[in-house]
Amino acid sequence: MRKWDSKKMKLKTFVPNLKRWIGRYVGQFASVDPDIQAALDLKLAHTRRVSDAAKDIGKSEGLFGEALHMAEVTALLHDIGRFEQFQKYKTFSDAKSEDHAALGVHVIQKEGILQSIEDEKAQIILEAVRCHNKAALPVTENATGLFFMKLLRDADKVDIWYVVTDYYRRAHERRNETLELNLPDAPWVSDAVCRSLMEGDIVQMKDMRTLNDFKLLQLGWIYDVNFKRTFEIVKERRYLEQIRGALPEKSIPIDAVYQRALAYLDEKTGDTQTKKGAAP
């Protein structure tokens, strides 16, 4: 990892300033509508947890000092476009609105948030934000930039898994159609989704037809994980088992997709004994 050296503001100093700015910026979108405010609170809490996950994974990769702060800054800014997105469109679905990552880059540049830090660092942060939700990472010769893109994507997935599994446990209390991307809760799954996952590929958003498809997409994120610590977190928290438990019990294609994902996780964590069945 490169050593950062700049006469501009160090990230150690920048991080507290950034947190204060985020508080002020997000405060502009506060609403008396409890559903809207709940959606905004959800994203703000998500941002904080992604920051914690990025630092956890980063430390496991030997990051410290400015490099660890870089991981934190990318996490703090990765979803900054979500607030304007929800205000304008009342949805977090990019397909039904616009790319929230691109919108986030626009917000960062418009607000001049990164002007006080070194240009090279700012560019790495912008590219990490821009690419955090893409189906695939861009081809780049910037190894440092690519590392932080991968780190952010892993940290983001770790917390989205937390959010959705927590929601699935409590969905019987009250459905959140925003979190479900307004997909119908039909009992079936799409062939295209199952086919992609059985090939170890990431599900394309255009192939999703039902809430169960969305759950399988979340299961398949395991194939886009980059760091060993991330795999360990998934196993420790039993995210795959919890998602399987939120899917129809008796389904041959779902079982096949689940067992393949579980075997892949076991391989990546050095556990060769795949667990059978869904979580209780």
C-alpha positions as CSV (number, residue, x, y, z in Angstrom):
1,M,0.0,0.0,0.0
2,R,1.4,3.4,-1.0
3,K,2.4,6.0,1.6
4,W,0.4,9.2,1.6
5,D,2.3,12.4,1.7
6,S,0.6,15.7,1.2
7,K,0.7,19.3,2.4
8,K,-3.1,19.3,2.2
9,M,-5.3,18.2,5.1
10,K,-4.6,14.7,6.4
11,L,-7.5,12.3,6.4
12,K,-7.1,11.9,10.2
13,T,-8.2,15.5,10.5
14,F,-10.6,15.4,7.6
15,V,-12.7,12.5,8.9
16,P,-14.2,14.4,11.9
17,N,-15.0,17.4,9.6
18,L,-16.6,15.0,7.1
19,K,-18.8,13.4,9.7
20,R,-20.0,16.9,10.8
21,W,-20.7,17.8,7.2
22,I,-22.7,14.6,6.6
23,G,-24.8,15.4,9.7
24,R,-25.7,18.8,8.3
25,Y,-26.3,17.6,4.8
26,V,-28.5,14.7,5.7
27,G,-30.4,17.1,8.1
28,Q,-31.7,19.0,5.0
29,F,-33.8,16.0,4.0
30,A,-35.5,15.5,7.4
31,S,-39.2,14.8,7.0
32,V,-42.3,14.8,9.3
33,D,-43.5,11.8,7.3
34,P,-42.5,8.8,9.5
35,D,-42.0,6.5,6.5
36,I,-39.7,8.9,4.7
37,Q,-37.7,9.7,7.8
38,A,-37.4,6.0,8.5
39,A,-36.0,5.4,5.0
40,L,-33.4,8.2,5.5
41,D,-32.5,7.0,9.0
42,L,-32.0,3.5,7.5
43,K,-29.4,4.8,5.0
44,L,-27.6,6.9,7.6
45,A,-27.3,4.0,10.0
46,H,-26.2,1.8,7.0
47,T,-23.4,4.3,6.3
48,R,-22.1,4.2,9.8
49,R,-22.0,0.4,9.9
50,V,-20.3,0.2,6.4
51,S,-17.7,2.5,7.9
52,D,-17.1,0.1,10.8
53,A,-17.0,-2.9,8.4
54,A,-14.5,-1.1,6.1
55,K,-12.2,-0.5,9.1
56,D,-12.6,-4.1,10.3
57,I,-11.8,-5.6,6.9
58,G,-9.1,-2.9,6.3
59,K,-7.3,-3.8,9.5
60,S,-7.4,-7.5,8.6
61,E,-5.5,-6.5,5.4
62,G,-2.9,-4.6,7.3
63,L,-4.2,-1.0,6.8
64,F,-3.3,1.7,9.3
65,G,-2.9,5.4,9.4
66,E,-3.9,7.3,6.3
67,A,-4.8,4.2,4.4
68,L,-7.3,3.1,7.0
69,H,-8.8,6.6,7.1
70,M,-9.1,6.3,3.3
71,A,-11.2,3.2,3.7
72,E,-13.4,5.0,6.3
73,V,-13.9,8.1,4.0
74,T,-15.0,6.0,1.0
75,A,-17.5,4.2,3.3
76,L,-18.9,7.4,4.8
77,L,-19.5,8.9,1.3
78,H,-20.5,5.8,-0.7
79,D,-24.3,6.3,-0.3
80,I,-24.4,10.1,-0.1
81,G,-26.4,10.2,-3.3
82,R,-29.2,8.1,-1.6
83,F,-30.7,11.1,0.2
84,E,-31.3,13.2,-2.9
85,Q,-32.4,10.1,-4.8
86,F,-35.1,9.4,-2.2
87,Q,-36.2,13.0,-2.0
88,K,-36.7,13.2,-5.8
89,Y,-38.1,9.7,-6.5
90,K,-39.3,8.2,-3.2
91,T,-37.5,5.0,-4.0
92,F,-34.0,3.5,-3.5
93,S,-34.4,1.5,-6.8
94,D,-31.8,2.8,-9.3
95,A,-33.8,1.1,-12.1
96,K,-36.8,3.3,-11.2
97,S,-34.9,6.5,-10.6
98,E,-31.2,7.0,-11.4
99,D,-27.8,5.5,-10.5
100,H,-27.3,6.5,-6.8
101,A,-23.5,6.1,-7.1
102,A,-23.3,8.6,-10.0
103,L,-25.6,10.9,-8.1
104,G,-23.3,10.6,-5.1
105,V,-20.3,11.6,-7.1
106,H,-22.3,14.6,-8.4
107,V,-23.1,15.6,-4.8
108,I,-19.5,15.3,-3.7
109,Q,-18.3,17.4,-6.6
110,K,-21.0,20.0,-6.3
111,E,-20.5,20.4,-2.6
112,G,-16.7,20.5,-2.9
113,I,-16.3,18.1,-0.1
114,L,-12.9,16.7,-1.1
115,Q,-11.2,20.0,-2.0
116,S,-9.2,20.1,1.2
117,I,-7.5,16.8,0.7
118,E,-4.8,15.6,-1.8
119,D,-6.1,15.3,-5.4
120,E,-4.9,11.8,-5.8
121,K,-6.8,10.7,-2.6
122,A,-9.9,12.5,-3.8
123,Q,-9.8,10.8,-7.1
124,I,-9.5,7.3,-5.5
125,I,-12.5,8.2,-3.2
126,L,-14.6,9.4,-6.1
127,E,-13.9,6.3,-8.2
128,A,-14.7,4.0,-5.2
129,V,-18.0,5.7,-4.7
130,R,-18.8,5.7,-8.5
131,C,-18.1,1.9,-8.8
132,H,-19.4,0.6,-5.5
133,N,-22.7,-0.6,-7.0
134,K,-21.6,-1.7,-10.5
135,A,-22.0,-5.2,-11.7
136,A,-18.3,-5.4,-12.3
137,L,-15.2,-3.3,-11.5
138,P,-13.5,-1.3,-14.3
139,V,-10.2,-2.4,-15.8
140,T,-7.6,-0.1,-14.2
141,E,-3.9,0.0,-13.7
142,N,-4.3,1.9,-10.4
143,A,-3.8,-0.9,-7.9
144,T,-4.4,1.3,-4.9
145,G,-7.6,2.6,-6.4
146,L,-8.8,-1.0,-7.2
147,F,-8.0,-2.1,-3.7
148,F,-10.2,0.5,-2.1
149,M,-13.0,-0.2,-4.6
150,K,-13.0,-3.9,-3.6
151,L,-12.8,-3.0,0.1
152,L,-15.8,-0.7,-0.1
153,R,-17.8,-3.2,-2.1
154,D,-17.1,-5.9,0.6
155,A,-18.0,-3.6,3.5
156,D,-21.2,-2.5,1.7
157,K,-22.3,-6.1,1.2
158,V,-21.6,-7.0,4.8
159,D,-24.0,-4.4,6.1
160,I,-26.7,-4.9,3.4
161,W,-26.7,-8.6,4.5
162,Y,-27.2,-7.4,8.0
163,V,-30.0,-5.1,7.0
164,V,-31.9,-7.6,4.9
165,T,-31.5,-10.6,7.2
166,D,-32.7,-8.4,10.2
167,Y,-35.7,-7.3,8.1
168,Y,-36.6,-10.8,7.0
169,R,-36.7,-11.9,10.6
170,R,-39.2,-9.2,11.3
171,A,-41.1,-8.8,8.0
172,H,-44.2,-10.4,9.4
173,E,-44.5,-7.3,11.7
174,R,-44.6,-4.7,8.9
175,R,-43.5,-4.9,5.2
176,N,-41.1,-2.3,3.9
177,E,-41.7,-2.1,0.2
178,T,-38.9,0.4,-0.2
179,L,-36.4,-2.2,1.2
180,E,-38.0,-4.8,-1.1
181,L,-37.6,-2.6,-4.1
182,N,-41.4,-2.8,-4.6
183,L,-41.1,-6.3,-6.0
184,P,-44.1,-8.7,-5.7
185,D,-43.9,-11.3,-3.0
186,A,-44.7,-14.2,-5.4
187,P,-43.8,-17.8,-4.4
188,W,-41.7,-18.6,-7.4
189,V,-38.1,-17.8,-8.6
190,S,-37.0,-16.9,-12.1
191,D,-35.1,-19.4,-14.2
192,A,-32.6,-16.7,-15.3
193,V,-31.7,-15.9,-11.7
194,C,-31.2,-19.5,-10.7
195,R,-29.2,-20.2,-13.9
196,S,-26.8,-17.3,-13.2
197,L,-26.2,-18.4,-9.6
198,M,-25.6,-22.0,-10.5
199,E,-22.9,-20.8,-12.8
200,G,-21.3,-18.7,-10.0
201,D,-22.3,-15.4,-11.6
202,I,-23.9,-12.3,-10.2
203,V,-27.6,-11.9,-10.9
204,Q,-28.4,-9.1,-13.3
205,M,-31.0,-6.6,-11.9
206,K,-33.0,-6.8,-15.1
207,D,-33.6,-10.5,-14.5
208,M,-35.4,-10.0,-11.1
209,R,-39.1,-10.5,-11.2
210,T,-40.0,-11.3,-7.5
211,L,-38.9,-10.7,-4.0
212,N,-37.6,-14.2,-3.9
213,D,-35.4,-13.3,-6.9
214,F,-34.0,-10.4,-4.9
215,K,-33.2,-12.7,-2.0
216,L,-31.4,-15.1,-4.3
217,L,-29.5,-12.1,-5.7
218,Q,-28.4,-11.3,-2.1
219,L,-27.3,-14.9,-1.6
220,G,-25.2,-14.7,-4.8
221,W,-23.3,-11.7,-3.6
222,I,-20.9,-14.2,-2.0
223,Y,-19.4,-14.7,-5.5
224,D,-18.4,-11.0,-5.5
225,V,-16.5,-11.0,-2.2
226,N,-12.8,-10.0,-2.3
227,F,-11.3,-10.5,1.1
228,K,-11.0,-13.4,3.5
229,R,-12.2,-11.3,6.5
230,T,-15.4,-10.7,4.6
231,F,-16.0,-14.4,4.1
232,E,-15.3,-14.9,7.8
233,I,-17.9,-12.3,8.7
234,V,-20.5,-13.9,6.5
235,K,-19.9,-17.3,8.1
236,E,-19.8,-16.0,11.6
237,R,-23.1,-14.2,11.2
238,R,-24.8,-17.0,9.2
239,Y,-26.0,-14.6,6.6
240,L,-26.5,-17.2,3.9
241,E,-28.4,-19.5,6.2
242,Q,-30.6,-16.6,7.3
243,I,-31.5,-15.7,3.7
244,R,-32.3,-19.3,2.9
245,G,-34.6,-19.4,5.9
246,A,-36.5,-16.5,4.4
247,L,-37.1,-18.3,1.1
248,P,-39.7,-21.0,0.4
249,E,-38.9,-24.2,2.3
250,K,-39.5,-26.8,-0.4
251,S,-37.8,-25.7,-3.7
252,I,-35.3,-27.8,-5.6
253,P,-33.8,-24.8,-7.5
254,I,-33.5,-22.7,-4.4
255,D,-31.8,-25.6,-2.5
256,A,-29.4,-26.1,-5.3
257,V,-28.5,-22.4,-5.4
258,Y,-28.1,-22.3,-1.6
259,Q,-25.9,-25.4,-1.4
260,R,-23.6,-24.1,-4.1
261,A,-23.2,-20.8,-2.4
262,L,-22.6,-22.5,1.0
263,A,-19.9,-24.8,-0.5
264,Y,-18.2,-21.7,-2.1
265,L,-18.2,-20.0,1.3
266,D,-16.8,-23.1,3.0
267,E,-14.0,-23.3,0.4
268,K,-13.1,-19.6,0.9
269,T,-12.9,-20.0,4.7
270,G,-11.1,-23.3,4.7
271,D,-14.1,-25.3,5.9
272,T,-14.7,-28.2,3.6
273,Q,-17.7,-29.6,5.5
274,T,-20.7,-27.9,3.9
275,K,-23.7,-27.6,6.2
276,K,-27.0,-29.0,4.8
277,G,-30.4,-27.4,5.0
278,A,-31.6,-24.0,6.0
279,A,-31.2,-22.1,9.2
280,P,-33.9,-22.7,11.8
